């Protein structure tokens, strides 16, 4: 898996549907983790507890990255018991494509969804026994 890749829908689309050649209309779809966004905002605000509103948390992360004024975003409805939120980012005004891609990479690194680690493994500690040893998997 690459460090940065646009979200893949069920129906394949051409790359031009993800990025426009016109720099005034640049957009990208990302899969973001709701729990990583929450944890990131806790760290940014040095807080103990938050309300858990994903939209507000994402705004705080974007402001911390210094890109809130340059982007708008649309959050798609989330499926039940999923940590993944599908978000489409649009650039405000003329933003060079490589600069927009760098912004998307920084958002992906900070709060991107990791499909290899399901939500239930973060909620419950899994203990496996192997040859009399106890191994904690996190």
Secondary structure, DSSP 8 states (H G I E B T S, - for coil): --SS-----SS---GGGTS-SSGGG-EEEEEEEHHHHHHHHHHHHT-S-----HHHHHHHHHHHHT-GGGEEEEE----TT--EEEEEEEESS---HHHHHHHHHHHHHHHB--TTS-HHHHHS-EEEEETTEEEEE-
